[in-house]
Amino acid sequence: MLDPAKEWEAIATENSSRKTVYMQFVVPLLCLITVATVIGTWLATSRELYSIGYVFCRIAVLLGSLSVGLYFSVFVIAEIMVHQVGSKRYDHAFALMAYASGAAYFVIAIVSLFPFYNELLILAFYSCYIYWTGIPYLIQVKGQKQTIYTLLSFIIVAFIYLLMFFFFGNLLEAIFV
């Protein structure tokens, strides 16, 4: 998505269900993250083999946090949407979150593959720009309301993802490690 506006135009005309977007876009990225995590954990870190429990825990934390965080975020975005445009459009909110998160998921996969380069996570903020450019097309909020909507939803969504990583991290670490 080097030119997100053109992509959002095309996405806005699609009538894809949440299931279709999830299966065709999100699942392949989650699979990429899984493979990258396994390779990065077992081979790229310090040439030290980790236990199966540790690897499973890392994968479960990432996949659980990203998947559950995505669905909670969609719910919050749809609730905020009611106050901005007067209706809830879960399919549009889901498409906005899923496609905008794609860049962050890709960066997470790269950092999972090369864990010594955690600084690359800063590149995940490109998803914020993609998200911001998608709001006028999928949510139909423009101008100052677009900025307010973006900031409000970004703060809430960031909190949701942090909460999910904390919850899944602590829960699964207690079980597997």
C-alpha positions as CSV (number, residue, x, y, z in Angstrom):
1,M,0.0,0.0,0.0
2,L,2.3,2.7,-1.2
3,D,-0.6,4.8,-2.4
4,P,-3.3,4.0,0.2
5,A,-5.9,6.4,-1.2
6,K,-6.2,4.4,-4.5
7,E,-6.4,1.2,-2.5
8,W,-9.1,2.5,-0.2
9,E,-11.2,3.6,-3.2
10,A,-11.2,0.1,-4.4
11,I,-11.8,-1.4,-1.0
12,A,-14.8,1.0,-0.4
13,T,-16.6,-0.4,-3.5
14,E,-16.1,-4.0,-2.4
15,N,-18.8,-5.9,-0.6
16,S,-16.5,-8.3,1.2
17,S,-17.7,-9.8,4.4
18,R,-15.7,-9.8,7.6
19,K,-15.0,-13.5,7.2
20,T,-13.7,-13.0,3.6
21,V,-11.4,-10.1,4.7
22,Y,-10.2,-12.2,7.6
23,M,-9.6,-15.3,5.7
24,Q,-8.0,-13.7,2.6
25,F,-6.0,-11.0,4.2
26,V,-5.5,-11.4,7.9
27,V,-5.0,-15.2,8.1
28,P,-2.1,-15.2,5.6
29,L,-0.3,-12.4,7.6
30,L,-0.9,-14.3,10.8
31,C,0.6,-17.4,9.2
32,L,3.6,-15.4,8.1
33,I,4.0,-14.1,11.6
34,T,3.8,-17.7,12.9
35,V,6.5,-19.0,10.5
36,A,8.7,-16.0,11.1
37,T,8.4,-16.5,14.9
38,V,9.4,-20.1,14.7
39,I,12.4,-19.4,12.5
40,G,13.4,-16.3,14.4
41,T,13.1,-18.0,17.8
42,W,14.9,-21.2,16.9
43,L,17.5,-20.0,14.5
44,A,18.1,-16.3,14.4
45,T,18.3,-15.4,18.1
46,S,21.5,-16.7,19.6
47,R,21.8,-20.1,18.0
48,E,20.3,-21.5,21.2
49,L,17.3,-23.8,20.9
50,Y,14.4,-22.8,23.0
51,S,11.8,-25.1,24.4
52,I,8.7,-26.0,22.5
53,G,6.7,-24.3,25.3
54,Y,8.5,-21.0,24.8
55,V,8.0,-21.0,21.1
56,F,4.4,-21.9,21.4
57,C,3.9,-19.2,24.0
58,R,5.5,-16.6,21.7
59,I,3.3,-17.6,18.8
60,A,0.1,-17.8,21.0
61,V,0.8,-14.4,22.5
62,L,1.3,-12.8,19.1
63,L,-1.6,-14.5,17.4
64,G,-4.0,-14.2,20.3
65,S,-3.2,-10.6,20.9
66,L,-3.4,-9.6,17.3
67,S,-6.6,-11.5,16.5
68,V,-8.5,-10.7,19.7
69,G,-7.2,-7.1,19.6
70,L,-8.5,-6.8,16.0
71,Y,-12.0,-7.8,16.9
72,F,-12.1,-5.6,20.0
73,S,-10.8,-2.7,18.0
74,V,-13.5,-3.2,15.4
75,F,-16.1,-3.1,18.1
76,V,-14.7,0.1,19.5
77,I,-14.3,1.7,16.1
78,A,-18.0,0.9,15.2
79,E,-19.1,2.4,18.5
80,I,-17.1,5.6,17.8
81,M,-18.6,5.5,14.3
82,V,-22.1,5.9,15.7
83,H,-21.2,9.2,17.2
84,Q,-19.5,10.5,14.0
85,V,-21.8,9.2,11.2
86,G,-24.9,7.9,13.1
87,S,-24.6,4.2,12.2
88,K,-22.5,1.1,12.9
89,R,-21.0,-0.5,9.9
90,Y,-19.1,-3.4,11.2
91,D,-17.9,-4.6,7.8
92,H,-16.4,-1.2,7.0
93,A,-14.9,-0.9,10.5
94,F,-13.4,-4.4,10.1
95,A,-12.0,-3.7,6.6
96,L,-10.5,-0.5,7.9
97,M,-8.8,-2.1,10.8
98,A,-7.7,-5.3,9.0
99,Y,-6.2,-3.6,5.9
100,A,-4.6,-0.8,7.9
101,S,-3.1,-3.3,10.3
102,G,-1.5,-5.2,7.4
103,A,1.6,-3.0,7.4
104,A,2.0,-3.5,11.2
105,Y,1.6,-7.3,10.9
106,F,4.2,-7.4,8.2
107,V,6.7,-5.4,10.3
108,I,5.9,-7.7,13.3
109,A,6.7,-10.7,11.0
110,I,10.1,-9.1,10.1
111,V,10.9,-8.4,13.7
112,S,9.9,-11.9,14.7
113,L,12.3,-13.3,12.1
114,F,15.1,-10.9,13.1
115,P,14.4,-10.3,16.8
116,F,17.6,-8.3,17.4
117,Y,16.2,-5.5,15.3
118,N,13.3,-4.5,17.5
119,E,13.9,-0.9,16.5
120,L,12.2,-1.8,13.2
121,L,8.9,-1.8,15.0
122,I,8.7,1.9,14.6
123,L,7.9,1.2,10.9
124,A,4.6,-0.3,12.1
125,F,3.4,3.3,12.6
126,Y,2.9,3.4,8.8
127,S,-0.3,1.5,9.6
128,C,-1.6,4.7,11.4
129,Y,-1.2,6.6,8.2
130,I,-2.9,3.9,6.2
131,Y,-5.7,3.9,8.8
132,W,-6.0,7.7,8.6
133,T,-6.3,7.7,4.8
134,G,-8.9,5.0,4.9
135,I,-11.3,6.8,7.2
136,P,-12.9,9.1,4.5
137,Y,-13.5,6.1,2.3
138,L,-14.9,3.6,4.7
139,I,-16.2,5.7,7.6
140,Q,-17.0,8.8,5.5
141,V,-15.5,11.2,8.1
142,K,-13.4,14.0,6.7
143,G,-11.6,17.2,7.8
144,Q,-11.2,18.0,11.4
145,K,-13.6,15.1,12.4
146,Q,-11.3,12.7,10.6
147,T,-8.3,13.9,12.7
148,I,-10.3,13.7,16.0
149,Y,-11.7,10.3,15.0
150,T,-8.2,9.0,14.1
151,L,-6.7,10.2,17.4
152,L,-9.5,9.0,19.6
153,S,-9.7,5.6,17.9
154,F,-5.9,5.2,17.8
155,I,-5.5,5.9,21.5
156,I,-8.3,3.4,22.4
157,V,-7.0,0.7,19.9
158,A,-3.4,1.1,21.1
159,F,-4.7,0.5,24.7
160,I,-6.6,-2.5,23.6
161,Y,-3.6,-4.1,21.9
162,L,-1.4,-3.4,24.9
163,L,-4.0,-4.9,27.2
164,M,-4.2,-8.0,24.9
165,F,-0.4,-8.4,24.8
166,F,-0.3,-8.1,28.6
167,F,-3.2,-10.5,29.2
168,F,-2.0,-13.1,26.7
169,G,1.6,-12.7,27.7
170,N,1.0,-13.2,31.4
171,L,-1.6,-16.0,30.9
172,L,0.4,-18.1,28.5
173,E,3.7,-17.5,30.2
174,A,2.3,-18.8,33.4
175,I,1.0,-21.9,31.5
176,F,3.9,-22.8,29.2
177,V,7.1,-21.3,30.5
